Amino acid sequence: MTSRTTQGAVAAGHELTARAGRFALEEGGNAVDAAIAAAWMACVTEPVLASPGGGGFAMMAEKGEAPQVCDFFAQTPKRAGPQADFHAIEADFGTTTQTFHIGLGSTATPGFVPGLFALHARAGRLPMRDLLAPAAAIARAGHKVNAFQAFLACVIAPILLHTDEARALFAPSGALPEEGESFANPALARFLELLADGGLTAYENEAAPAMLEGQDAAGHLTPEDFSAYEVCWRAPLEARIGSGRAWLNPPPAASGALIALALELMNDDPACPPCAWAGALDGADCARRDCGHDLRALMARLGPPAHRGTTHISTLDEDGRACALTISNGEGNGHVVSGLGFMLNNMLGEADVNPAGARGWPRDTRLSSMMAPTLARAADGTLFALGSGGSNRIRSVIFLMLNRLLAQGMPLAAAIEAPRLHVEAGHLDFEPGFTPGEAKALAAAFPDHRAWDEKSLFFGGCHAVRRAQDGTFSACGDARRAGAAEIIA
């Protein structure tokens, strides 16, 4: 292992997640190594949002090369089980609620583990064993639960307390851990150590059979779903914003197309006021609904190219390499995998991912997603890596960030802190912080609206990094989701 530290920056959804990325840079790894190490740690410190039973996307670029997307999102099962366990729960955000569906029948084929191994094979520098080590150590020793993770656990308490096994893991004292209490997960540590020793072979031969337990009676997954799963590499969508450009997650993800369409609907006025931003987001959302969520029809609305429970990690390094990695487990299916210390996803139970519901989903198909890992470059060469959690609000977060960073030239931290808005089915939600005139105009344009009293995790958590043309780094984690950042200069 080299002893040379790599200069770079990391932004993520937890202090320890960002620190794992820093560790990889300190050990001589690159931006991709940092993102992978942080992703393993997110499974430990952000278990509501990240899990080896989920999936995601990574947008990466080498200096001077075109960005590419690593798609390791969930795949629908090859067959539908006859009596799948699938039922609704309510997640309570305080100001609003959101319905999700859980149960063994809500689970699609996970791609998290093969995805990180594929990303590592393409561009990693350090051994995977080294990238797994920080997460395994924290999972075994335990860490202090922060305020955000304690709150988020309460939001989806019906999932974390759904079964005896889930209660034993997430509420061993009888109650979900509160801020400052220690949380350890020795079973997850053993799983990570299994991967460190045996890699993908151990995952396929030892972990996958455990992940299939109960699926024959109450789910859809079979061994063939795991053996046939493939990580896909795709070319991103490209969009112009002012004099800069951005690279977006392409279909079958829905996010990139919706963001690109919203940018086009601004009529080449990227410096427009918030009311016009809301109108553009509404136009893109209406187009999606008008075409029945058909991405091919939505893509046809775009003009010619100019030659989308979730957490995010952004990394850059001194060589100009960039990685934006967004991962999700949905909210979890309510069942802990025996002996492995994590839940499988409930992607078939998320309406924005699977609008077809309990049994209408297409067989053996990559699910769509609103996840939107994004790279962007300003006219002066400044490079950004960004992304967000936030379910169907993700597309609005990235749309606003691109306008503020590239069109308005806002500093990174200011763009993340600035108030957000989101339009869904004609309903507008917006945070405090807009001027009185802007808030009045928003309310007038969208009579069906909700003005929030405070900033909220409902509006996502954008963790972003920036490398200026002179090589200096900046990084910022979103306070809405207890984000953290690390810089090595």
VMD Tcl script that draws the C-alpha trace (Angstrom):
set ca {
  {0.00 0.00 0.00}
  {1.34 3.42 -0.89}
  {2.00 5.91 1.87}
  {1.37 8.94 -0.35}
  {-1.75 10.88 0.57}
  {-4.04 11.92 -2.27}
  {-5.42 15.45 -2.15}
  {-9.16 15.60 -2.57}
  {-12.56 16.20 -1.05}
  {-15.46 14.10 0.23}
  {-19.02 15.06 1.15}
  {-21.49 12.56 2.57}
  {-24.46 12.03 4.87}
  {-22.61 11.23 8.11}
  {-19.38 12.30 9.76}
  {-18.05 8.74 9.80}
  {-19.11 8.16 6.20}
  {-17.10 11.19 5.08}
  {-14.20 10.12 7.30}
  {-14.09 6.70 5.61}
  {-13.70 8.48 2.28}
  {-10.92 10.58 3.76}
  {-9.21 7.41 4.99}
  {-9.08 6.07 1.43}
  {-7.48 9.30 0.20}
  {-4.99 9.29 3.06}
  {-3.98 5.75 2.09}
  {-3.25 6.86 -1.46}
  {-6.57 5.94 -3.00}
  {-8.40 7.98 -5.59}
  {-11.88 9.55 -5.71}
  {-13.50 6.22 -6.65}
  {-11.80 4.44 -3.73}
  {-13.04 7.21 -1.43}
  {-16.61 6.85 -2.68}
  {-16.55 3.06 -2.26}
  {-15.13 3.19 1.28}
  {-17.74 5.80 2.18}
  {-20.54 3.68 0.69}
  {-19.60 0.67 2.85}
  {-19.53 2.94 5.90}
  {-22.94 4.41 5.03}
  {-24.40 0.90 5.46}
  {-23.14 1.02 9.06}
  {-23.82 4.62 10.08}
  {-26.86 5.35 7.87}
  {-28.68 1.98 7.98}
  {-32.09 3.51 7.24}
  {-30.79 4.90 3.96}
  {-28.07 2.52 2.80}
  {-27.77 -1.25 2.85}
  {-25.99 -4.07 1.02}
  {-29.54 -5.17 0.17}
  {-30.19 -2.09 -1.96}
  {-28.66 -0.52 -5.04}
  {-27.67 2.73 -6.65}
  {-25.81 4.62 -9.33}
  {-22.35 6.13 -9.65}
  {-21.41 8.90 -12.09}
  {-17.64 8.89 -12.52}
  {-15.11 10.57 -14.76}
  {-11.38 10.38 -15.28}
  {-9.58 13.62 -16.10}
  {-10.09 14.48 -19.75}
  {-12.49 11.60 -20.38}
  {-16.25 11.53 -20.85}
  {-18.25 10.72 -17.70}
  {-19.90 7.32 -17.45}
  {-22.65 5.91 -15.26}
  {-22.40 2.69 -13.30}
  {-25.99 1.44 -12.87}
  {-26.28 -1.06 -10.02}
  {-29.89 -0.32 -9.16}
  {-32.50 -2.97 -8.36}
  {-33.85 -5.36 -11.02}
  {-37.41 -6.68 -10.96}
  {-37.71 -10.44 -10.30}
  {-38.05 -12.90 -13.14}
  {-41.39 -14.19 -11.83}
  {-44.16 -13.10 -9.47}
  {-44.67 -15.22 -6.39}
  {-48.23 -16.47 -5.88}
  {-48.73 -15.12 -2.32}
  {-46.34 -12.22 -1.87}
  {-46.23 -10.34 1.45}
  {-46.88 -6.69 0.51}
  {-48.56 -4.10 2.73}
  {-48.57 -0.37 3.44}
  {-47.01 1.67 6.24}
  {-47.00 5.42 6.85}
  {-43.72 7.31 7.25}
  {-44.34 10.39 9.42}
  {-42.13 13.39 8.58}
  {-43.97 15.59 11.08}
  {-45.30 18.14 8.59}
  {-46.41 15.50 6.12}
  {-46.62 11.72 5.73}
  {-45.65 9.37 2.90}
  {-46.95 5.88 2.18}
  {-44.51 3.04 1.48}
  {-45.08 -0.69 1.06}
  {-42.96 -3.31 2.76}
  {-42.81 -7.09 3.18}
  {-40.85 -9.82 1.41}
  {-42.93 -9.18 -1.70}
  {-41.67 -5.60 -1.93}
  {-38.09 -6.66 -2.65}
  {-36.34 -6.49 -6.01}
  {-32.98 -8.02 -6.83}
  {-30.27 -5.97 -5.07}
  {-27.24 -4.66 -6.92}
  {-25.30 -2.86 -4.18}
  {-22.50 -5.39 -3.66}
  {-21.86 -6.31 -7.31}
  {-22.09 -2.62 -8.18}
  {-19.34 -1.53 -5.79}
  {-17.14 -4.39 -6.94}
  {-17.71 -3.42 -10.59}
  {-16.92 0.23 -9.87}
  {-13.77 -0.86 -8.04}
  {-12.69 -3.10 -10.92}
  {-13.12 -0.24 -13.38}
  {-11.32 2.55 -11.52}
  {-10.29 1.61 -7.97}
  {-6.67 1.77 -6.81}
  {-6.63 0.31 -3.30}
  {-7.52 -3.33 -2.48}
  {-11.21 -3.80 -1.70}
  {-10.22 -5.36 1.62}
  {-8.78 -1.99 2.68}
  {-11.91 -0.12 1.62}
  {-14.13 -2.48 3.64}
  {-12.01 -2.34 6.80}
  {-13.17 1.00 8.30}
  {-16.86 0.05 7.99}
  {-16.32 -3.43 9.47}
  {-14.43 -1.94 12.43}
  {-17.18 0.59 13.22}
  {-19.94 -1.99 12.78}
  {-18.24 -4.22 15.35}
  {-17.23 -1.50 17.84}
  {-20.38 0.60 17.52}
  {-20.89 4.33 17.03}
  {-22.91 7.09 18.64}
  {-26.28 7.66 16.97}
  {-26.63 11.28 15.88}
  {-29.81 13.37 16.08}
  {-30.69 12.96 12.41}
  {-30.38 9.17 12.38}
  {-32.42 8.95 15.60}
  {-35.14 11.10 14.06}
  {-35.11 9.17 10.79}
  {-35.48 5.90 12.67}
  {-38.61 7.30 14.31}
  {-39.97 8.38 10.90}
  {-39.91 4.76 9.66}
  {-40.32 3.05 13.04}
  {-43.05 0.72 11.66}
  {-40.41 -0.80 9.37}
  {-37.57 -1.05 11.89}
  {-39.91 -2.67 14.43}
  {-41.79 -4.87 11.96}
  {-40.41 -8.28 13.01}
  {-38.76 -9.81 16.07}
  {-35.44 -9.93 14.20}
  {-35.70 -6.28 13.19}
  {-36.52 -5.23 16.76}
  {-33.56 -7.25 18.06}
  {-31.23 -5.36 15.74}
  {-32.61 -1.84 15.78}
  {-34.22 -1.72 19.25}
  {-32.29 -4.23 21.40}
  {-33.30 -2.38 24.59}
  {-36.96 -2.36 23.57}
  {-36.86 1.13 22.06}
  {-35.12 2.63 19.04}
  {-31.79 4.23 20.04}
  {-31.85 7.90 20.90}
  {-29.27 10.53 20.07}
  {-25.96 9.77 21.77}
  {-26.66 6.09 22.39}
  {-24.28 3.52 20.97}
  {-25.35 1.26 18.11}
  {-23.30 -1.77 17.05}
  {-23.99 -4.38 14.39}
  {-21.64 -7.38 14.76}
  {-23.57 -9.38 12.15}
  {-22.98 -6.67 9.55}
  {-19.31 -6.59 10.55}
  {-19.09 -10.32 9.85}
  {-20.73 -9.82 6.47}
  {-18.26 -7.08 5.51}
  {-15.37 -9.26 6.67}
  {-16.81 -12.11 4.57}
  {-16.61 -9.85 1.51}
  {-13.09 -8.75 2.43}
  {-11.95 -12.37 2.51}
  {-13.95 -13.88 -0.33}
  {-15.16 -11.04 -2.55}
  {-18.00 -11.61 -4.97}
  {-17.61 -15.38 -4.75}
  {-18.45 -15.26 -1.04}
  {-21.37 -12.95 -1.77}
  {-22.82 -15.32 -4.37}
  {-22.16 -18.59 -2.51}
  {-22.76 -17.60 1.13}
  {-24.68 -14.32 1.37}
  {-27.18 -14.70 -1.49}
  {-28.76 -17.91 -0.09}
  {-29.41 -16.14 3.22}
  {-30.96 -13.20 1.36}
  {-33.38 -15.62 -0.35}
  {-34.80 -17.06 2.88}
  {-38.61 -16.75 2.91}
  {-38.79 -15.57 -0.70}
  {-40.21 -18.85 -1.99}
  {-43.24 -18.55 0.31}
  {-43.83 -14.78 0.56}
  {-41.69 -13.04 -2.04}
  {-40.67 -13.12 -5.68}
  {-36.89 -13.65 -5.75}
  {-35.18 -16.85 -6.83}
  {-31.52 -17.91 -7.11}
  {-31.70 -17.11 -10.82}
  {-32.40 -13.45 -10.05}
  {-29.10 -13.21 -8.20}
  {-27.03 -15.22 -10.68}
  {-28.37 -13.28 -13.69}
  {-27.99 -9.78 -12.19}
  {-25.74 -7.51 -14.28}
  {-24.16 -4.15 -13.51}
  {-24.71 -1.81 -16.48}
  {-22.44 0.98 -17.74}
  {-24.22 3.81 -19.53}
  {-23.47 7.13 -21.20}
  {-25.04 10.03 -19.27}
  {-27.41 12.67 -20.56}
  {-25.79 16.05 -21.08}
  {-27.47 19.40 -20.43}
  {-26.42 23.04 -20.78}
  {-27.01 25.47 -17.92}
  {-25.92 29.00 -18.70}
  {-22.36 28.72 -19.95}
  {-21.77 25.47 -18.04}
  {-22.88 21.91 -18.55}
  {-23.99 18.95 -16.49}
  {-24.02 15.18 -16.90}
  {-27.21 13.49 -15.67}
  {-28.42 9.97 -14.91}
  {-29.91 8.53 -18.15}
  {-32.84 6.12 -18.67}
  {-33.98 3.76 -17.34}
  {-33.57 6.24 -14.46}
  {-36.17 8.99 -14.76}
  {-34.31 11.75 -12.95}
  {-31.97 12.93 -15.67}
  {-34.70 13.25 -18.29}
  {-36.94 15.20 -15.90}
  {-34.13 17.56 -14.88}
  {-33.11 18.12 -18.49}
  {-36.70 18.79 -19.53}
  {-37.18 21.28 -16.67}
  {-34.01 23.08 -17.78}
  {-35.39 23.34 -21.33}
  {-38.72 24.65 -20.05}
  {-36.98 27.65 -18.52}
  {-36.79 29.12 -22.03}
  {-33.06 29.78 -21.86}
  {-33.47 31.96 -18.76}
  {-31.50 30.05 -16.09}
  {-31.26 33.12 -13.86}
  {-35.04 33.29 -13.53}
  {-36.78 33.82 -10.19}
  {-38.11 30.97 -7.98}
  {-41.60 31.22 -9.45}
  {-40.23 30.34 -12.89}
  {-38.20 27.47 -11.38}
  {-41.41 26.07 -9.90}
  {-43.15 26.45 -13.24}
  {-40.42 24.54 -15.04}
  {-40.52 21.73 -12.48}
  {-44.31 21.61 -12.79}
  {-44.06 21.41 -16.56}
  {-41.65 18.48 -16.40}
  {-43.82 16.69 -13.83}
  {-46.94 17.22 -15.97}
  {-45.11 15.83 -18.99}
  {-44.18 12.71 -17.03}
  {-47.80 12.16 -15.99}
  {-49.17 12.93 -19.45}
  {-47.01 10.22 -20.99}
  {-47.99 7.67 -18.34}
  {-44.45 7.49 -16.89}
  {-43.23 6.20 -20.27}
  {-39.59 7.31 -20.43}
  {-39.37 6.85 -24.18}
  {-42.22 9.30 -24.66}
  {-40.69 11.66 -22.10}
  {-37.31 11.57 -23.84}
  {-39.04 12.48 -27.10}
  {-40.06 15.77 -25.45}
  {-36.42 16.74 -25.07}
  {-34.66 18.71 -27.73}
  {-31.50 17.42 -29.40}
  {-28.61 16.90 -26.97}
  {-26.03 19.68 -26.72}
  {-22.78 17.61 -27.93}
  {-32.47 11.57 -11.38}
  {-34.61 6.14 1.70}
  {-31.46 7.42 -0.13}
  {-28.09 8.89 0.67}
  {-25.34 10.39 -1.46}
  {-21.55 10.59 -1.55}
  {-19.47 13.00 -3.66}
  {-15.71 12.80 -4.15}
  {-12.99 14.55 -6.17}
  {-9.24 14.06 -6.23}
  {-6.13 15.95 -7.29}
  {-5.94 14.18 -10.64}
  {-9.31 15.55 -11.74}
  {-11.13 12.28 -11.11}
  {-14.70 12.67 -9.89}
  {-17.33 10.32 -8.48}
  {-20.93 11.06 -7.50}
  {-22.51 7.98 -5.90}
  {-26.14 7.74 -4.79}
  {-27.35 4.64 -2.95}
  {-30.66 3.52 -1.52}
  {-32.39 0.67 0.22}
  {-35.76 2.31 -0.21}
  {-36.72 2.16 3.44}
  {-36.08 -1.57 3.88}
  {-38.61 -4.40 3.59}
  {-39.01 -4.91 7.35}
  {-37.11 -8.23 7.48}
  {-33.47 -8.51 8.61}
  {-31.43 -11.05 6.63}
  {-30.52 -13.83 9.06}
  {-26.94 -13.52 10.30}
  {-26.02 -10.62 8.00}
  {-27.30 -7.58 9.90}
  {-29.19 -5.68 7.19}
  {-32.56 -5.48 5.45}
  {-33.23 -6.06 1.80}
  {-34.82 -3.23 -0.17}
  {-38.51 -2.47 -0.68}
  {-38.09 -0.97 -4.16}
  {-41.26 -2.64 -5.46}
  {-43.08 -0.79 -2.69}
  {-42.00 2.75 -3.68}
  {-44.52 4.43 -5.96}
  {-41.98 6.73 -7.62}
  {-39.79 3.70 -8.48}
  {-42.59 1.21 -9.20}
  {-45.83 3.02 -10.06}
  {-47.33 -0.33 -11.20}
  {-47.91 -1.44 -7.58}
  {-47.91 -4.89 -5.98}
  {-48.08 -7.10 -9.06}
  {-48.14 -4.90 -12.15}
  {-44.38 -4.47 -12.52}
  {-42.63 -5.75 -15.67}
  {-40.62 -8.93 -15.16}
  {-36.82 -8.98 -15.17}
  {-36.44 -5.25 -15.86}
  {-34.21 -2.60 -14.38}
  {-36.37 -0.35 -12.23}
  {-36.51 3.35 -12.91}
  {-35.29 5.74 -10.25}
  {-35.22 9.37 -9.18}
  {-31.63 9.04 -7.96}
  {-29.50 11.64 -9.70}
  {-25.74 11.48 -9.15}
  {-24.48 14.40 -11.20}
  {-21.24 15.89 -12.46}
  {-21.09 19.48 -13.71}
  {-18.49 21.83 -15.09}
  {-18.63 25.62 -15.12}
  {-17.34 27.72 -18.00}
  {-14.05 28.38 -16.17}
  {-13.38 24.66 -15.72}
  {-14.58 24.35 -12.12}
  {-15.75 20.77 -11.55}
  {-18.64 19.73 -9.30}
  {-19.82 16.33 -8.08}
  {-23.22 16.34 -6.37}
  {-26.34 14.36 -5.63}
  {-29.04 13.99 -3.03}
  {-31.40 11.70 -1.18}
  {-35.06 12.57 -0.96}
  {-37.21 10.18 -3.00}
  {-39.16 12.02 -5.70}
  {-37.84 15.39 -4.47}
  {-34.34 14.54 -5.74}
  {-34.96 15.89 -9.21}
  {-35.97 19.28 -7.78}
  {-32.89 19.45 -5.55}
  {-30.49 18.83 -8.43}
  {-32.37 21.17 -10.76}
  {-32.08 23.99 -8.20}
  {-28.43 23.23 -7.43}
  {-27.42 23.31 -11.09}
  {-29.12 26.67 -11.57}
  {-27.54 28.15 -8.47}
  {-24.05 26.79 -9.10}
  {-23.74 27.20 -12.86}
  {-26.17 29.97 -13.81}
  {-25.96 32.15 -10.70}
  {-22.42 31.28 -9.65}
  {-23.32 30.81 -5.98}
  {-20.67 29.45 -3.59}
  {-21.11 25.75 -2.88}
  {-22.22 26.05 0.76}
  {-24.62 28.90 -0.04}
  {-26.25 26.92 -2.86}
  {-26.82 23.96 -0.54}
  {-28.17 26.15 2.26}
  {-30.53 28.12 0.00}
  {-34.27 27.36 0.30}
  {-35.81 24.63 -1.82}
  {-39.10 23.97 -3.53}
  {-40.76 20.95 -5.12}
  {-43.80 20.55 -7.37}
  {-45.70 17.26 -7.56}
  {-49.09 16.81 -9.29}
  {-49.65 20.57 -9.21}
  {-48.93 20.86 -5.47}
  {-46.05 23.11 -4.40}
  {-43.98 22.67 -1.24}
  {-41.41 25.32 -0.40}
  {-39.05 26.06 2.46}
  {-38.63 29.34 4.35}
  {-35.88 31.64 3.11}
  {-37.38 33.02 -0.08}
  {-37.97 36.76 0.01}
  {-41.51 37.89 0.94}
  {-42.10 38.84 -2.68}
  {-40.88 35.48 -3.96}
  {-43.01 33.58 -1.42}
  {-46.08 35.63 -2.35}
  {-45.53 34.96 -6.05}
  {-45.08 31.24 -5.45}
  {-48.30 31.04 -3.45}
  {-50.20 32.96 -6.13}
  {-48.89 30.74 -8.94}
  {-49.71 27.54 -7.02}
  {-52.89 27.93 -4.93}
  {-52.40 24.30 -3.86}
  {-49.24 24.83 -1.81}
  {-47.64 24.31 1.58}
  {-45.18 26.82 3.00}
  {-42.95 24.97 5.46}
  {-41.99 26.60 8.77}
  {-38.45 25.22 8.71}
  {-36.00 23.47 6.43}
  {-36.54 19.74 6.35}
  {-35.05 16.41 5.32}
  {-38.20 16.12 3.18}
  {-36.38 18.34 0.65}
  {-33.42 15.99 0.37}
  {-29.81 16.15 1.45}
  {-27.40 17.43 -1.18}
  {-23.77 16.56 -0.42}
  {-21.42 18.15 -2.94}
  {-17.76 18.82 -3.69}
  {-16.03 21.35 -5.93}
  {-12.60 21.56 -7.52}
  {-11.71 25.00 -8.84}
  {-9.59 25.53 -11.92}
  {-6.58 26.32 -9.69}
  {-6.93 22.93 -7.97}
  {-8.38 24.12 -4.67}
  {-11.16 22.05 -3.13}
  {-14.36 22.88 -1.28}
  {-16.93 20.45 0.09}
  {-20.22 20.70 1.95}
  {-22.63 18.24 3.51}
  {-26.29 19.25 3.72}
  {-27.38 20.12 7.27}
  {-30.92 18.96 6.42}
  {-29.55 15.40 6.63}
  {-26.60 15.87 9.01}
  {-24.13 15.95 6.15}
  {-20.39 16.17 6.67}
  {-17.36 16.93 4.54}
  {-13.62 16.27 4.52}
  {-10.89 18.04 2.53}
  {-7.27 16.99 2.10}
  {-5.26 19.85 0.60}
}
mol new
graphics top color blue
foreach p $ca { graphics top sphere $p radius 0.5 }
foreach p [lrange $ca 0 end-1] q [lrange $ca 1 end] { graphics top cylinder $p $q radius 0.2 }
display resetview
